[in-house]
Amino acid sequence: MADGGRPLRVLCLEDSPSDAELMGEALTRGGYELDLDLAEDRAAFERLLVGELYDIILADFALPGFDAHGALELAKVACPGTPFICVSGTIGEEATVELLKHGADDCVLKDRMARLPFAVQRAIDDRAHGQTLTESERRFRSLFENLLNGYAYCRMIYDDAGEAADFVYLDVNPAFERLTGLKDAVGRPVSEVIPGIRELSPELFEVCGRVARSGIPETIEFDFKSQGKWLFIAVYSTEPSTFIAVFEDISERRQAVEALQLSAARLRRTVEGTVEAMGATIAARDPYTAGHEKRVTELAVAIAADMDRDEAAIESVRLAGLVHDVGKLTVPAEILNKPSLLTPIEFELIKGHAAAAHEILKPIDFEHPVADIVAQHHERQDGSGYPAGLKDDEILPEARILAVADVVEAMASHRPYRAALGIEAALEEVRSGAGTRYEAAAVAACERVFAHGFVFTEW
């Protein structure tokens, strides 16, 4: 049977009805229900190609005035995605190789007809896999070409001492040229594209060299002086001696942070406004993340209150909750909103948001350890979290509360790649990890809060 339980649609080019019947019998014995059209010459073959859609084409090697080579060329034009198998009484190795080289999927001898069902299934499966791969490559190329973030795929060059000395651009996307102003970089070393870059930014080479050698992702903020820009660069590697850099222009954000550092006293009086401004920035880029932060804050504050934490601790939880995902501003929007599961590389980029948030928040004087709480909200009691693998009391109490609230809200709410799992499933998750991944007291308080009627606000 073909996909979907329907008969296998077969176009058979064969001038011997008895041989065509043998092919049909072989496929039937192989478990196929057939819908077979027979073409005994070129004219019939061309007519059927135009009028029907077939799952497989079977063609004799030689017919009067026509052969499998001509049939293959016609099929490649009329239905390029349809598998093509030559079924012949006799065909030499050289002729077989020539057919396969020009696009035939297989060649089967008529005295080995029992092999035909297996050849047909393999040809259909291989074509389907190839089409899936082609479509996947097309989608990736479209994403690559339209990605708002700059992208550069590079090969690292090391000196005799094994130190990173240069790197060559293997591929870049249009956003790379737009954000950097660098043209015709592909195939050229960075030392030629940006003269003096090694001396101007040795840290960049150190980071890229480490990642290309170890495969462990890193991030760096790069002062691109020749363009008057600051770039946030996430560097990761998929194969030895190469690295991929994904970056965005953070000049405005960098300038804002520097301005915040110079006016710490004023910021202490307007910290609430700063938090609201960050929330608006997040909402403008990703409304889902903004709503998530507010709902997490609601639950975290309720948990902290139930645990009889003092006003300072509750305020710390509240402020940290409102900005705990601000680091996702550094993650490409295409990844944040991806409607399917993330690849390992994409997940590593997502995981970087906790450390990125810490870098964004640490210059701001919140009068509470907000930056540290935010940096630790994905840490776990047993050390299985990130970014630092902290354990137990190494994690701030407020971060332990925020971790429970974050997990519960994330599971209970809709995500781009899945539907909401519900409150019960979320509570079961933290309950099962109480005392191991999550602080037991915070989990117990969370359960009490819901038992007393807590509900999330729709933002």
Secondary structure as UniProt FT lines:
FT   HELIX           3..5
FT   STRAND          8..13
FT   HELIX           17..29
FT   TURN            30..31
FT   STRAND          34..39
FT   HELIX           42..51
FT   STRAND          56..59
FT   STRAND          62..63
FT   TURN            64..65
FT   STRAND          66..67
FT   HELIX           68..78
FT   TURN            80..81
FT   STRAND          84..88
FT   HELIX           93..101
FT   TURN            102..103
FT   STRAND          106..109
FT   HELIX           110..115
FT   HELIX           116..146
FT   STRAND          150..158
FT   TURN            160..161
FT   STRAND          164..172
FT   HELIX           174..180
FT   TURN            186..187
FT   HELIX           190..193
FT   TURN            195..196
FT   HELIX           197..200
FT   HELIX           202..214
FT   STRAND          218..224
FT   HELIX           225..227
FT   STRAND          229..236
FT   TURN            240..241
FT   STRAND          242..249
FT   HELIX           251..262
FT   HELIX           264..269
FT   HELIX           271..285
FT   HELIX           287..306
FT   TURN            307..308
FT   HELIX           311..323
FT   TURN            324..325
FT   HELIX           326..330
FT   HELIX           333..336
FT   HELIX           344..351
FT   HELIX           353..361
FT   TURN            362..363
FT   HELIX           370..375
FT   TURN            376..378
FT   HELIX           392..394
FT   HELIX           397..412
FT   TURN            416..417
FT   HELIX           423..432
FT   TURN            435..437
FT   HELIX           440..451
FT   TURN            452..453
//
